[in-house]
Amino acid sequence: MSSPAAGYELGPMPPGRPMHTVDEGLVRAPIRNVFDIAQKVEHWPAYLKHYRKVRFREKRADGGGLVEMSAYRPFPIPGIHTGPAGFMWPTWWLSEMSIDHEAPAIRFRHVGGITKGMDVEWSFTPTPGGTHVRILHVWDGPRWPLVGMWAAMNVIGPVFVHGIASRTLAGLARVAEQEAFRKW
């Protein structure tokens, strides 16, 4: 059996992309705990109700690889504040994923799905009281004549990307904080 190929070389985040979203927050857990949970994307559906499936099509030596992900973007029904009530819009994308264990950081480049060409970076910085996690998405938008950039800037970025990334960060933060509390 051959060893996995080297990790993808995704490089630094590309500057000047017109669509960008940032989701960030303090996670009250040590950086290595938070990073370890975040990099194990195949476990996300067990932690996150909005994730439908995460499957590696190919694993790389750094722990990344070619990963297929799908999640729901929930749209609550006004006036109903509890339970899973609402409309669940399914999303799907395929990404090259690389993991920098030194930094630490996680990079994705979407290579399939409506967000093809989107670059994503998860960065982790130790801070007093825990870890600052920042998720940056940048994109030139879909190649749709006339409406592509408008859709990226007004719907896909703020409604779908932010809607899913903010829930992902909050959910993984809960897992990391619970794990840190159990160890304490």
Secondary structure, DSSP 8 states (H G I E B T S, - for coil): -----------S--TT-SEEEEEEEEESS-HHHHHHHHH-GGGHHHH-TTEEEEEEEEE-TTS-EEEEEEEEEEE--TT--STT-SEEEEEEEEEEEEEETTTTEEEEEEEEETTTT-EEEEEEEEETTEEEEEEEEEE-----TTTHHHHIIIIIIIIIIHHHHHHHHHHHHHHHHHHHHHH-
